[in-house]
Amino acid sequence: MKKVLALMLSCFLFTSAALAAGNATQLMKQVDQKISESKQLSAEELKDIKSLRVQAEDALKNGDEEESEKLLKEALNLLG
């Protein structure tokens, strides 16, 4: 019984981590799409947004999905 419970818990944790990374990846795609569609951004705004996107990608590579999502949401807010 304990082995089954441990197996179920590990599957849940693995799935949760995979979904979180998938959400950050989706947000990254949204940022990229909005950047390519946006025509009214100043050079400074574009620089800030791209910087947030790079920071988010680095956070994701380092396993910090929560920070990655936070940075990507901030970039999306700047994009409007």
Residue frames as a rotation matrix with the C-alpha (Angstrom) as fourth column:
MET 1
0.566 0.824 0.000 0.00
0.824 -0.566 0.000 0.00
0.000 0.000 -1.000 0.00
LYS 2
0.459 -0.465 -0.757 2.81
0.150 -0.799 0.582 2.42
-0.875 -0.381 -0.297 0.88
LYS 3
-0.616 -0.722 0.314 4.52
0.402 0.054 0.914 1.69
-0.677 0.689 0.257 -2.42
VAL 4
-0.131 0.671 0.729 1.35
0.976 -0.042 0.214 2.44
0.175 0.740 -0.650 -4.36
LEU 5
0.791 0.430 -0.435 0.87
0.545 -0.818 0.181 5.69
-0.278 -0.381 -0.882 -2.46
ALA 6
0.038 -0.874 -0.484 4.50
0.109 -0.478 0.871 6.69
-0.993 -0.086 0.077 -3.05
LEU 7
-0.655 -0.240 0.717 4.15
0.684 0.215 0.697 5.90
-0.322 0.947 0.023 -6.76
MET 8
0.312 0.862 0.400 0.96
0.932 -0.359 0.046 7.94
0.183 0.358 -0.916 -7.05
LEU 9
0.716 -0.091 -0.692 2.56
0.301 -0.855 0.423 10.88
-0.630 -0.511 -0.584 -5.25
SER 10
-0.364 -0.924 -0.118 5.64
0.205 -0.203 0.957 10.84
-0.908 0.324 0.264 -7.47
CYS 11
-0.441 0.291 0.849 3.46
0.897 0.129 0.422 10.70
0.014 0.948 -0.318 -10.60
PHE 12
0.664 0.741 -0.101 1.46
0.747 -0.663 0.054 13.66
-0.027 -0.111 -0.993 -9.36
LEU 13
0.433 -0.575 -0.694 4.58
0.124 -0.724 0.678 15.71
-0.893 -0.380 -0.243 -8.62
PHE 14
-0.619 -0.671 0.408 6.12
0.460 0.112 0.881 14.89
-0.637 0.733 0.239 -12.00
THR 15
-0.108 0.685 0.720 2.91
0.975 -0.068 0.211 15.83
0.193 0.725 -0.661 -13.82
SER 16
0.766 0.399 -0.504 2.59
0.543 -0.821 0.176 19.09
-0.344 -0.408 -0.846 -11.88
ALA 17
-0.027 -0.871 -0.490 6.14
0.090 -0.490 0.867 20.12
-0.996 -0.021 0.091 -12.76
ALA 18
-0.685 -0.204 0.699 5.60
0.662 0.224 0.715 19.26
-0.302 0.953 -0.018 -16.41
LEU 19
0.293 0.883 0.366 2.38
0.943 -0.331 0.044 21.28
0.160 0.333 -0.929 -16.56
ALA 20
0.645 -0.112 -0.756 4.02
0.300 -0.873 0.385 24.29
-0.703 -0.475 -0.529 -14.94
ALA 21
-0.484 -0.870 -0.094 6.85
0.161 -0.195 0.968 24.22
-0.860 0.453 0.234 -17.45
GLY 22
-0.469 0.394 0.790 4.30
0.883 0.217 0.416 23.88
-0.007 0.893 -0.450 -20.23
ASN 23
0.642 0.731 -0.231 2.45
0.742 -0.668 -0.049 26.95
-0.190 -0.140 -0.972 -18.98
ALA 24
0.233 -0.648 -0.725 5.64
0.014 -0.743 0.669 29.01
-0.972 -0.166 -0.164 -19.00
THR 25
-0.722 -0.494 0.483 6.38
0.430 0.226 0.874 27.78
-0.542 0.839 0.049 -22.51
GLN 26
0.030 0.834 0.551 2.91
0.995 -0.079 0.065 28.83
0.097 0.546 -0.832 -23.65
LEU 27
0.735 0.209 -0.645 3.36
0.397 -0.904 0.158 32.26
-0.550 -0.372 -0.747 -22.07
MET 28
-0.277 -0.923 -0.266 6.71
0.103 -0.304 0.947 32.59
-0.955 0.235 0.180 -23.84
LYS 29
-0.604 0.135 0.785 5.02
0.789 0.242 0.565 31.87
-0.114 0.961 -0.253 -27.17
GLN 30
0.518 0.855 0.012 2.37
0.854 -0.517 -0.050 34.50
-0.036 0.036 -0.999 -26.40
VAL 31
0.420 -0.457 -0.784 5.04
0.119 -0.829 0.547 37.10
-0.900 -0.323 -0.293 -25.63
ASP 32
-0.645 -0.724 0.246 6.88
0.297 0.060 0.953 36.28
-0.704 0.688 0.176 -28.86
GLN 33
-0.255 0.643 0.722 3.68
0.964 0.108 0.244 36.54
0.078 0.758 -0.647 -30.88
LYS 34
0.731 0.587 -0.348 2.66
0.633 -0.773 0.027 39.87
-0.253 -0.240 -0.937 -29.34
ILE 35
-0.002 -0.815 -0.580 6.15
0.094 -0.578 0.811 41.28
-0.996 -0.053 0.078 -29.90
SER 36
-0.773 -0.345 0.532 6.00
0.504 0.173 0.846 40.36
-0.384 0.922 0.040 -33.58
GLU 37
-0.022 0.879 0.476 2.49
0.969 -0.097 0.225 41.84
0.244 0.467 -0.850 -33.95
SER 38
0.533 0.258 -0.806 3.13
0.628 -0.759 0.172 45.05
-0.567 -0.598 -0.567 -32.03
LYS 39
0.139 -0.415 0.899 3.95
0.862 -0.396 -0.316 48.10
0.487 0.819 0.302 -34.12
GLN 40
0.566 0.237 0.790 3.59
0.015 -0.960 0.278 50.84
0.825 -0.146 -0.547 -31.52
LEU 41
0.793 -0.349 -0.499 6.28
0.587 0.218 0.780 49.95
-0.163 -0.911 0.378 -29.00
SER 42
0.778 -0.628 -0.006 9.09
-0.623 -0.771 -0.132 52.37
0.078 0.106 -0.991 -28.32
ALA 43
0.169 -0.819 -0.548 12.65
-0.263 0.499 -0.826 51.07
0.950 0.283 -0.131 -28.48
GLU 44
-0.632 -0.402 0.662 12.86
-0.699 -0.072 -0.711 51.31
0.334 -0.913 -0.235 -24.69
GLU 45
0.240 0.814 0.529 9.62
-0.902 0.389 -0.189 49.35
-0.359 -0.432 0.827 -24.16
LEU 46
0.794 0.025 -0.607 10.75
-0.400 0.774 -0.491 46.66
0.458 0.633 0.625 -26.59
LYS 47
-0.257 -0.962 -0.089 14.11
-0.396 0.189 -0.899 46.42
0.882 -0.196 -0.429 -24.82
ASP 48
-0.483 0.136 0.865 12.40
-0.872 0.018 -0.490 45.99
-0.082 -0.991 0.110 -21.43
ILE 49
0.590 0.800 0.115 10.00
-0.767 0.599 -0.232 43.35
-0.254 0.049 0.966 -22.74
LYS 50
0.594 -0.440 -0.674 12.74
-0.282 0.671 -0.686 41.36
0.754 0.597 0.274 -24.44
SER 51
-0.503 -0.785 0.362 14.84
-0.594 0.010 -0.804 41.56
0.628 -0.620 -0.471 -21.28
LEU 52
-0.091 0.577 0.812 11.96
-0.919 0.265 -0.292 40.13
-0.384 -0.773 0.506 -19.23
ARG 53
0.828 0.426 -0.363 11.54
-0.550 0.740 -0.386 37.34
0.104 0.520 0.848 -21.78
VAL 54
0.105 -0.887 -0.450 15.25
-0.303 0.402 -0.864 36.42
0.947 0.227 -0.226 -21.62
GLN 55
-0.607 -0.287 0.741 15.15
-0.769 -0.023 -0.639 36.46
0.200 -0.958 -0.207 -17.80
ALA 56
0.344 0.838 0.423 12.07
-0.862 0.461 -0.212 34.22
-0.373 -0.292 0.881 -17.90
GLU 57
0.740 -0.130 -0.661 13.77
-0.370 0.742 -0.559 31.77
0.563 0.658 0.501 -20.24
ASP 58
-0.365 -0.931 -0.006 16.82
-0.412 0.167 -0.896 31.64
0.835 -0.325 -0.444 -17.97
ALA 59
-0.372 0.312 0.874 14.61
-0.911 0.058 -0.408 31.07
-0.178 -0.948 0.263 -14.92
LEU 60
0.716 0.694 -0.075 12.84
-0.688 0.685 -0.239 28.23
-0.115 0.223 0.968 -16.71
LYS 61
0.391 -0.671 -0.630 16.15
-0.276 0.568 -0.775 26.63
0.878 0.477 0.037 -17.70
ASN 62
-0.673 -0.670 0.314 17.19
-0.447 0.029 -0.894 26.81
0.590 -0.742 -0.319 -14.03
GLY 63
-0.626 0.475 -0.619 13.99
0.563 0.824 0.064 25.08
0.540 -0.308 -0.783 -12.95
ASP 64
-0.781 0.347 -0.519 12.24
0.281 -0.547 -0.788 28.13
-0.558 -0.761 0.330 -11.51
GLU 65
-0.549 0.638 0.540 8.92
0.765 0.123 0.632 27.89
0.337 0.760 -0.556 -13.34
GLU 66
0.360 0.738 -0.571 7.16
0.903 -0.429 0.015 30.22
-0.234 -0.521 -0.821 -10.92
GLU 67
-0.088 -0.488 -0.868 9.65
0.175 -0.866 0.469 33.05
-0.981 -0.110 0.162 -11.51
SER 68
-0.913 -0.242 0.330 9.53
0.332 0.032 0.943 32.40
-0.238 0.970 0.051 -15.24
GLU 69
-0.156 0.947 0.279 5.74
0.944 0.060 0.324 32.72
0.290 0.314 -0.904 -15.30
LYS 70
0.391 0.267 -0.881 5.87
0.665 -0.743 0.070 35.89
-0.636 -0.613 -0.468 -13.19
LEU 71
-0.486 -0.683 -0.545 8.34
0.056 -0.647 0.760 37.54
-0.872 0.339 0.353 -15.58
LEU 72
-0.872 0.189 0.451 6.38
0.484 0.204 0.851 36.47
0.069 0.960 -0.270 -18.66
LYS 73
0.167 0.978 -0.124 3.12
0.985 -0.161 0.059 37.81
0.038 -0.132 -0.991 -17.22
GLU 74
0.165 -0.209 -0.964 4.87
0.340 -0.905 0.255 41.10
-0.926 -0.370 -0.078 -16.53
ALA 75
-0.861 -0.506 -0.054 6.04
0.086 -0.249 0.965 41.20
-0.501 0.826 0.258 -20.16
LEU 76
-0.510 0.754 0.414 2.52
0.813 0.267 0.517 40.47
0.279 0.600 -0.750 -21.37
ASN 77
0.370 0.633 -0.681 1.17
0.810 -0.579 -0.098 43.30
-0.456 -0.515 -0.726 -19.20
LEU 78
-0.282 -0.552 -0.785 3.64
0.026 -0.822 0.569 45.69
-0.959 0.140 0.246 -20.80
LEU 79
-0.959 -0.071 0.276 2.52
0.261 0.167 0.951 44.48
-0.114 0.983 -0.142 -24.22
GLY 80
-0.669 0.738 -0.086 -1.07
-0.721 -0.673 -0.165 45.33
-0.180 -0.048 0.983 -23.33
